[in-house]
Amino acid sequence: MQARHRDYKQQVMIMEDAGTPHEEMRKHLEEAQRAQQADAQIRGVLARILEQPAYDRLMNVRMSNQELYAKAVNGLVYMYKKAGRKITEQELLTLLNASVERKTGSIEIRRK
């Protein structure tokens, strides 16, 4: 048991001596924690400015398309400031449809 504890202490000392991997890991964990806190704050604001069905739909969008979610959040804050009331699901759908860039291209086949 003591040997195992001593080995662990040696490994910790080696990691602390190396410095960089341990520091990088700590920094990465701190960044992840800050990102989680920011996301929780955003969700809290969204819960206050959206009706429940709209909030649920937006959380589904968040799971499936992060880029669309980010665009929608920016638009929703603007809409809320302008309207001064909670945003409905229909208004959210209108915003989401406007945010989606539709690619309407055609395929042209040329034969020689």
PyMOL commands that set and color helices and strands:
alter all, ss='L'
color gray80, all
select helices_A, chain A and resi 2-18+20-49+52-64+66-83+89-99
alter helices_A, ss='H'
color red, helices_A
deselect
rebuild
show_as cartoon
